[in-house]
Amino acid sequence: MKRSILLLTLFLPLLLSAQFKISGNVSNETEKITWANVVLLSENDQLVTGGITEESGAFALSVKSGDYRLVVSFLGYENFEKQISVEGDLNLGEIRLKETANALEEVTVSYRKKLIEQKADRIVFTIENSMAATGGDALDALKIAPGLRVDDNGIRMLGKGNSQVMINGRIFPLTGTELIGYLNSISADDIKKIEVITNPPAKYEASGNGGLINIILKKGIQDSWKNTTTMSYNINTHSFLTVRNSLLYYKNSWNISLSLDNTSGSLQALEDFQVYYPENMWNIAITTKDKQDAFSGRLLLDYNLTGKTTIGMQYLGNNRQPDIKDKSISSIFNSAGTLDSLLINSGTSIHHTNSHLINAHSITELDTVGRKLSFDLDYFQYRSDTNRDFKTDSFSPEMDFRNINASAITTSDQSIENFTFKGDMEHPLNFLNLSYGFLVSSTKSQSEIENFNTQTGTPLFDANTSNTFRYMENNQALYLNGTRKLNDRWALQIGLRAENTQTEGYSKNLDQTNSNKYLKVFPTAYLSYNKNETNSISLSYGKRIRRPSYGNLNPFRVYVSSNTYSEGNPFLQPSFTDVFEFKHTYKNKLTTNAFFNRTIDGSGVIFTSEVDTKTQIVTRENFYDQNSYGIGESYLFNTINWLQSQNSFTLVNIQTKLIKPIDALPQNGFSFNLTSNNSISISETTKMQIDASYNSYAKSDLFTIGETFSLDFGLSKTFLNNNLQLAVFVKDIFDTSSLNNLSSTVNGVRQVYGQSRNNRFVRVSASYNFGNKKIKVKERSFGNDEERRRAN
């Protein structure tokens, strides 16, 4: 009874007000037609209302009762016209357009799509319209997407935490450096667009308070095939070569996409770390050579089984060998500022990772009204093994050897397996569009670490710092979402998602098991108002959960050197965030986004030090509540046919309150970000890209962060009827975009950190396309959702 009252209360506003709904689908002889114009004219040929078809070919219009003339049009097809009388909801079924009789065998239409499009709950960035990612990878594409900040620890939106990444609408189950590594394996040329979803609706999982980033990959081509081979070379202190090949095939009922990528070479990373103890100061300089060797593949198969039902599978595989050679010099100064001693650490990490993601799915159109049922079954497997050895020698200021400070070998292995099954139903009704579904997920993770002290020359097993950690997580979810167009100007969407979670973690070394169970409800709501063609407004609310990653729950210590280690926390709890947003769009060019986020039980990294042992420690805790609010402005300038310029400004204020007794002060204050992405057409075959970004000095949690600036330049030219493209791209010309002055003071010890990872580089690339292009090309996104989750 309570559930019935809750649902009635939730959807009661949607039952109010009613115009009649006219719906249908538009197609040609073989496929659905996207972006077809659908308009209703009055008896005296005055425009009453209109719209365009979605990617499924569907359309829906709302009008009062009366007699109208329906006109459906699309470039290269004859107009479809029909007189209709509306006295109630009307489903017109399938409308099939015929090609014009004088259509040429091969027609090339050149037009410029929007680089950035603002929707109610997301920003759509059409990456194929930006040259900055040409020859690059998915990470390069994300770096130029509006409102995103990318570093080695993850991807985040301004004013939010780390964002989750979806591939074709499916949550990708990696985070942190492993996610970054995988994104490096996806060619930017395979990406159609990127959706930045700041406040996700109920259909998507509620995990993550940093929003969702949906990377939509290109798909096959109707009755044709296309092969693209790309070679790019990144030049810096160390360089690496990437070769990619993508094959797209779309024939009859088959849609096949196959991509293979191979990268070989290295990049250099520089880190600096200052630790200010009461009696002395440590200055640590680290130089690493990181191998980029990786091979990955992606296979997508879709088969149109009956015309109403499509079945398919997707496989993504990745094999990486990111070996690292590092050297650090720790200069130790006494209270008078005089060099007292040095510690020189040399280390080698032999690292191997592989992952496999397999998805099987089906989509069935149940009728012509728009009811659609889909199922997805996913299996994800991740394996990682590392063998690291390091040696730390102590020297006098005159570089006289004193002793071996530390010497050790560490072996670690991690495995993650996840099974997920989910179903989604789109169920249009006379008075609202309803969608609902379920999800069941099970994840198991096991990590093992063994440490051996080699200071005497003979490896001695260290049981105190070795451990085995097992973790299990089960999730069950239900969601219900309703959308109602109240009239020509107002629309309302309300959703509710319930997630039930059970977790269990076991540490062998501690002989300790930690279990947790919780049931949480996550409401979402969107209200939009289209005043006219010039102005549109939307309000949205959503509740989110951020669950700890598997690695952060693992309690054992990972030593980087004799005086630095990182450890997880098996007692970490999920945090919850309420998200409020207001958006205003003016002439589809100027977009204003105001937001407020309230986070409870936030968790994060704490840099601390042991004064007595001079040890630097990286820990994780639930230690704060936080309010963040701000405003963002985005403006698209494209009134000149040879210039397309996207410019944005974001101002954020973060207020943090500590909820744990930590000897530190929260860092609160304002920060802002400026970006400008400019694409210039010099000729039909030559384009230039000039991008600039600035991030101000910022405060967040326990940290302050230094300002950064980047200026990028690119030039591309096509040959052989646009089949061959040559490009050069220079990133961070002045080498001013690296992380710097990341500072915190805990337990009276101030620590300052900086990092540079090949931020400035030159990339030269060549890309060649060939295949059957005599039949009209249409590339659609592979658009279901899916799962899983948080690996380290």
N, C-alpha and C positions, 0 to 999 in steps of 0.2 A: 504493500500500500504506500509506504514511504517513497519507494522508487517511482511509483506512478505519479505521485504528487510532485516529486522532483522533476520528472520529465515534462509534466504538464506545465509546471512553472517555467521551465527552461525554454519551452517552445511556444508558450502562449502568445508572445508578441508577434510570432511569425504567422499566426492564424488571422491576425487583424489585417484589414484592407485587402482588396483583391481586384486585379485586372485579369483578363483572360490571357492564357499563354498559348502562343503559336510556336511549335517546335518541328524539327525535321533534321535530315542529314543530306549533305550534298556530296556527290561523287561523280567520277567519270566511268569509263568502262571497266577500269581495273582497280581503282583506289579512291579513298576519301580525298576531298579537296579542302585544303586549309587556306584561310584568308579570303574565301569567296565573299563577295558583298551580297547581303540579303536586306532588302528594303521593302517597306510597305508604303504604298501611295494611296491617297484618298481618291474619291471619284472624280475630283477635278485636278488630279495629278500633283497634288501637294504632298511633300514628304511628311509622313506621320512618325515613323520610327525606322530604325535600321541597325545593323550590326554586321559582324563578320563571323565566319565559321571557325570553330576551334580545330585543334590538330586531329580530332576524331571525325571532323566533317560536320559536327553537330552545331545547331544554332537554336536560339530561343528568344522570342520577342514577346513583349507584354503590351497589349492594347485594350481599349474599350470595345464594346460590341459595335458592329457596323460592317459595311461592305468595303473591301480593299482590293488593290491590285498588288500581288506579290511579284517582285522582280529579283532574280538571282543572276549574278554576273561574275565572270572571272576572265582574266586575260587569256586569249587564245581559244575561247569557247563562245558559243552562241548564248545569248541571254535566254533565261527561262522565265516565262511570264504566266501568271494564273490569277483569275478572279476568285476571291474567296469571300465567304460570308461568315463573320465571327459572332457566334451567340454563346460560346463557351470555350473551354480549352480545346485546342485543335492540333492534332498531330498529323503532319503532311507526309510522314514516312520518308522514303528515299527519293530524292530529286537528282536525276542524272543529267549532267550537262554533256552536250555534244561539241566536239571540236569544230572550229570554223572551217568551212570548205576550202578556203584559200590559205590555210595554214602552211607555212614553209616546212620542209623536211627537217631543217635545223634552224631553230630560232634562239638567238642569244640575247637575253634581256639584261641590261646592266642598270642596276639601281642600288642606292645606298640605304641599307637598313639602319635602324637606330642602333647606335653604339650602346646606349643605356636606356632602359625603359623602366619607369616606375609603376609598380602595381600595388594593390592594397596591402599585401603582406610581404612583398619582396621587391628587390631590384634585379632586373635582368640585364646582364652584361654580355653582349654578343662579341665574343672573343675573336671570331673569324674576321671582324671588321677592324681589328687593331693589329698593327704590324709588330708591336713590341714583343709578341710571343712567337713570331715566325722563327722556325727552327729550334724553338725552345721546348720546355716541358710544361706540365700542368702548374708547377710551382711558379714559373715565370708568368703564366697567365693570371694566377691568383694575386701576384704582387702588384698588378696594374688594375685589378678590379676595384671598384669604388668602395671606400669604407673599410678596407681590410688591411691588417698589418701582419706580415709574415716574418718569422724568424725560425731558428733551428728547433725551438721548443714547441712550435705549433702555429696555428692560424687563429687570429682573433679579430673581432670587430671593435671599433673604437667605443669605449665605454662599457665593454663586456669582457667576459672571460674567454677562454679558448673555445673555438667553434668546432662543431662536428661536421664532417665532410660526408656527402652522399655522392655516389656514382649512379647516374641515371635514376635518381629518386630513392636509392637504397643506401642506408647508413653503412659506411665503410668501417670495418671493425679494427682500425688501427688509430693510434694517437701518437703525439710526440715525434721523436726522431724517426720511428718506423713509418709513420704516416708521411713525413717529409720525404723519406727514401722512396716510398711507393709513388708519390706524386711526381718525383723526378723521373719515373719510368714511363709516364704517360705523355705522349707527344701533344703539344699544344695544337698541332694541326688536326688532331683527332677530336678536338673539343668544339662543339657548336656554340654553346653559351654557358654562362655561369650565373646561377641564381643565388643572390644573397638574401636569405630569409631571416630577418631580424626577430620576428615573433611567430614561430611556426604554429599552424592550426592543429586541431585535435587528431587529425589523421596520422601525424608523425609522432614518433616516440617523444616523451616529455624529457628525456635525459639531455643534459647540457644547458647551461645558462648563457652560452655565448652565441646562440642562434645556429642556423644550419646553412651550409654552403652546398648547393647542388650543382655538380659538374655534369652537364648533359653532353654525351658523346655523339658524334655524327653516326648516322646509320646508313643502311644500304640505299641504292638508287634504283628507282622503278625501271624494270626491263633493261638494265645496263650493268656494267661493271666498271670499276675504277681502281687503279693502283697508284699509290703515292709512295715514292722513295725519298727520304730526307737524310741528309748528312750535315751535321753541324759540329763545329770545333770551337770550344771555349778556351780562350787564351788568357793566362795569368801567370803567376810564379810557377805553378804547375798547371797543366792543361789536360783536357779530356775530350775524347771523340765519341759522338753518339751517332749511331746509324739506326734508322727506323724504316719499317715498311708496313704499309696498311693496304689491305685489299677489301673493297666493298663490292658486294654482289647482290643484286636484287632481280630475281627472275621468277615470274609467275607467282607461286605461293611461298617462295623461299626468300628470306632476307638473311644474308650472311656477312659478318664483319670479322676480319682476322688482322691482328696487329702483332708485330714482333719488334722488340727494341733491344739494342745492345749498347752498353756504355763501357768504355775502358779509359783509364787514366786516373789522375789524382787532382786534388785541390789542396791548397794550404790554408790552415786556420791559425790565427794568432789570438792569444788570450793574455790579458794582464790582470793581475789581482793584487791589491794592496790591503794588508791587514794591520790595523793600528792598535797594538796592545799597549797597556799602561806603561810598560818599561822598554818596549822596543817596537820596531816596525818591520814587517815582512813585505818585500816586493817580489812578486812571483810572475815570471814571464814564461809563457808556454807556446811552443811552436809544434804544430802537428802536420803530418802529411796523411791525408785521408784518401784512401783508394775509393774510386767511384765505380768499380767493376760490378756490373749488374746485367742480367738478362731477364726479360719479362715477356709475357704473351697475353693476349686477350682474344677470346673467341665468343662471338654472339651468334646464336641461331634462332630465327623465328620462322614458324611455318603456319600459314593460314590453312587451318584444318578443314573448315566448312564454310568459310565466308563470314560466319558469325563467331567462330572460335579460333583463337591463335594460341599455339603452344610454343614454348621456346626454352632455351637454356643459355646460361652465361658462365664463362670460366675466366678467371683472372689468376694468373700465376706469376710469381716473382721470385727470383733467385739472386741474392746479393752477397758480395764479399767485401764489405766496407772495412778492410783492415786499416789499422792506424799505427803510425810510428810517431812517438811524441818525445819531446825533450823539454824539461822545465828547469829554470834556474831561479832558486829562491835566495834573494839577497836579504840578509838579516842585519838591520841597523840597530845600534844601541840608542839609549835615550838622548845621547849627545849628537845623534845623526851620523855617527861613524860606523863604517862597515865592520861588522863583528865576525861574520862567517857566511859561508854559502853552502847550499844544498843543491846538488845537481842530480836530477832524476831523469832516467832514460827508460822508456817503456815501449812495448810492442803488443798490440792486440790483434790476434788472428780471429776474425769474426765471420760467421756465416749465418745467413738467415734465408728462409724460404717460406712462402705463404701460398695457399690455394683457397680460392673462393669459388664455390660452385652453386649456381642458382638454377632451379627449374620453376617455370611459371606457366600459367594459363590465364587467358582473358576471354570471356564469353559475353557477347552482346545478346541479352535475353530477349529484347524486342526493339522496335524502332522508336520507342518513347525515350530511350536513353538508359534503361536499366543495364548495368554491367557488373559482372561478377569476376573477381580475379583471385588467384591463389599463388602463393610463393613458398617454396621450400628451399632453405639455404643451409649449406655446410661450409664452415670456415675453419681452416687449420693453419697454425703458425708455429714455426720451429726456429729457435735461435740457439747457437752455441758460440761461446767465446773462450779463448785461451789467452790470458794476459799475464805477461811477466814484466816486472819493473825492478829497478835497482836505484837506490838513492845513496850517493856518496857525499861526505862532508868535507869541506875544504876551508882553509884559512883565507883571510882577505888577500894573501899573497899567492893563493891557489896551491898551497901545499896540502897534499892529501892527509886527512886526519883519520877517518874510519868509514866503514860501510854503515850508514845510518839505518838502512832497511833494504831487504831484498825478498821478493815473494813471487809466487806463481798463483794465479787465480783461474779456476775453470768454472764456467757457469753455463747452465742450460735452461731454456724456458720453452714450454709447449702450451699452446692454447687451442681448445676445440670448442666450437659453437654450433648448435643446431637451432634453427628457427623455422617456425611454420606460421603463416599468417594468411588471412583472408580479408578482402575488402569488397564492399557492395556499394555501388552507386544506384540510388533508388529514387528517381524523380517522382514526386506526387503532384497533384493538382495545385496545392497551395504552397509547396516548398520542395527544394531539392535536398533529399536526405542521403546521407552516406553513413555507413557503420562498418565495423569490422572487429577482428580479434588478432592477438599475437601470443604465441607461446615460444619461449626461448630458454635454452639450457646451455650454460657455459662452464667449462672446467679448465683450470690452469694449474700448472705445476712448474715450480722453479727450484733449481738446485745450484748450490754454490759450494766449492771446496777451495780452501786457502792453504797454501804450503809455504812455510818459512824457509827460505833458501839462503839465509845470511851465513850459515856455516858451510855452504857449498853442497849440502845434502838436503833434499826437500823433506821437511818435517810437517806432517799434517797438523793443522790448527783447528781443533774441534770447536773452540770457543767462537770463532768467526765463520765457521761453515754451517750450512743450514739447508733444510728442505722445506719448501712452503707449498701447500696445496690450497686451492681456492675454488669454491663452487658458487655459482649464482644462477637462480631460476627466476624467470619473469613471466607473468601472465597479464595480458592487457585487453581491455575492451574500450571501444570508443564509439561515440555517436555525434554526428555533425549535421546541422541543418542550415540551409541558405535560402533566404527569401528576398525577392525583389519586391519591396513594398509598393513602389511606383516607379515612374521614369527616372526619379532622382535618388531615391533612398533604397539602400539594400542592407540587409542584416544577416550576419552569420554567427551562430552560437554552437559551441562544441563542448563535449565533456569526455574526458579520458580517465579511466581508472587503471592503475598499475599495482600489481601485487608482487612483492619481491621477497625472496629468501636467499640468504648468503651464509657461507660457512668457510672460515679460513683456519688452517692448521699449520703451526710451526713446529717442526721436529726438534729443533734446538731448544726452544722454550718449553716444549711439550705442552702446548697451549692451543685450545680451540676457541675461536670467537664466532658466534652465530648472531644473525640479525634477521628479523622479519618485519615488514611494514606494508601497509596498504594505503595508497595515497590517491587523491582525486585531483585532476588537473583541468580546470575550466579554461576556455578560450572564448573570446567575443570580438567581433568586428562590426563596425557600423560605418557605412560610406555614404557620402552625399555628393552627387554630381550636380552642381548648381547650373552649369552650362558647359559648353565645349571648352571654355577657358579655365574654369576653376573646378577642382574636385578636392574633397576633404575625407579623411578616414580616421577613425579612432579604433584602437585595438588594445586588448588585454590578454595576457597569457601567464600561466604558472609553469615553472620549469624545475627540474631536478638535475643536480650534478652529482653523479656517482664517482667515487674514487677509482682511478685506474688500477689495474692488477699490480703493476710494479710498485705503485705507491702504498699498497697494502702489505707488501712483502717486507718483513722486519729485518732482514739481514743486511749487513753492511757491504758496500762495494767500495774498495779502496782505489783511489786514483793515484795517490802517492803515500809516502809514510805518514804525512801529516794532514791528509785530506780524504774524507770518505763521505758517502751518501747512504742514508738508510730510510726505509719505509716505515709505515705505522699501521699495524693491523687493526687499530681502534678507530681509524678514520670513518666518519659518518657522512652520508650524503648531505648536500646543502640545497636550499630551495630559494628560488628567485621569483618575485612577482614583476612582470614586465608591462609597462604602460607606454603606449606610443600614440602620437598625433602626427598626421601627415597632411600636407597641402601641396597640390600640384597646380602650377600655373602654365597654361599653354603647352603642356607636356615638355616643358623645357626647364622651368624653375621648380625645384622640389624642396620643401621644408620638412624636416623630420625632428620633432621634439620628443624626448623620451625620459622616463624615470624608471629605475630598477631598484628593487629592494631585496637584498640577499641576507638570508639567515644561516648561521653555522657555516660560514665560508671557510674553505680549506685552501692551504697554499704552502709554498716553500719558505722555510726560515733558514737564513744563513746565521750560524752561531759559531762560537769559538770557545775552547777550553783554555783559559789563561795559563793554567799551570803546565799543561802539556804542549801548548802552542799548536793545537789541532783545530783545523777548520772542518765544520760539520754541516751537512745539508740535511735538514729534517722536514717532515710534513706534519701539519696539525690543523684541526678545526679551531681557528683562533680569532675569527672576526665576524661581525655583522657589518653590512656595508650598504650605503645609499649612493647611487650614481645618477646624475641627471645631466642633460645637455641638449644641444640643438645642432642640427646639420643642415647645410645649404648646398644644393647641387644645381649647376646650370649647364645646359647643353647649348653651345653656339654652333649652328650649322646653316646660317643664312647665306654664306658664301659657298658656292658649289665646290671649291677646291680645298675647303678647310672644315674639319670637324673637331671641335674642342670641347672636352668635358672637364669642368672645373668644380671643385667641392671644397667646403670649409666645415669643420666640425669642432665644436667647443664642448668640453666635458668637465664636470666637477665630480670628484670622488671623495666621499666622506666615510672613513673607516673607524669602527669602534671595536676595541679589543675585548674579547670575552674570555680570554685565558690570562693567567698571571705571567705575562711575558715582560721581561725587563727591556722594553723598547717603546718608542713612541710611534703611533700610526701617522702615516704621511697623507695629508689631506690637501686638496687644492685643485686648481684649474689646469687644463692643458688643451692644446688645440692642434689641428692638423690641416694642412693645405695641400691639395693636389691639382695638377693640371695635365691632362693627356691630350695631345694634339696630333692629329693625322692630316698630312698635307699631300694633296695630289698634284705632283709636278707635271705629270702627263698621264695618259691612259695606261701607261706601262711602268711608270715610276712613282713611288710614294716615299714620303719622308715622315718619320715619327719623332716628336720632341716631347718628352715627359719630364715633369718636375714634381717633387714632393718635399714637404717640410713637416717634421714632427717637433713640437716645442718641448722644452723641459717639462717633465711630468712627475706627479706623485701618485702612488697607489700602494695599498696595503702597508708594508713596512719599508718600501723602496722609493727612492728618487731616481729618475732616469734622465740622462743628458739628451740634448737636442740633436736631431739628425737632419740631413738634407741630401737629396739625390737629384742629379740631372742626367737624363738618358737621351741617347740619340740613335736613330735607326734609319736605314736607307734600303729600299728594295726595288728590284726591277724584274719584269717578266719578259720572257722571250718565247718564240715558237708557239704563237697563238695562246699565250698565257699558260702553256704547259710546263715551262721551265722558269723557276724563280730563284734569283740570287739575292742574298740579303746580308747586310752587316749591321750589327747592333752593339752599341757601346753602353754599358751599364755603369752608373755612378761615376761619371767622368772625373769628378774632383775627389773621389774616395772619401766621402763625408757621410755615408749612410750607415756606418757600423754602430752596433750597440756600444755605448760608452757611458761611463760614470753611473753605472747601476750601483747604488749605494744604500746600505742599511747599517743601523747601529743596534746591536743586541748584546745584552750583558755588559754594556760599557765598551764594547769592542766595535770599532767602525771598519766595515769592509767595502771596498770599491772594486767593481768588476767591469771589464770591457772585452769585446770580442769582435773579430773580423773574419769572415769566411768567404773569401773570394768575392767580396761585394763589388769590387770594380773588375770588370773583365770586358774583353772583346769577343763577340761570337760571330763567326762567319758561317753561312749555311747555304745549301743548295737543295732544292726540292724539284722533283720531276713527276708529272702526272701523265698517265696514259690509260687507255681503255676505250670502251664504247660509249661515246657521249652524244650520239645522234638522237637519242630520245630524251625528252624533257627530264630534268633532274629534280628530285624532291627528296630532301634528307629530313627525316623526322627523329625526334628524340625517343629513346627507349624508356617509356615513362611509367614505370611502377615504382613502388617504394620497397625498401627492405632494410636490412638489419645487419648488423651486430657491431661490435662494440669496442671496448676500450683496452687495447694492448699497449704494452710499453716495449 
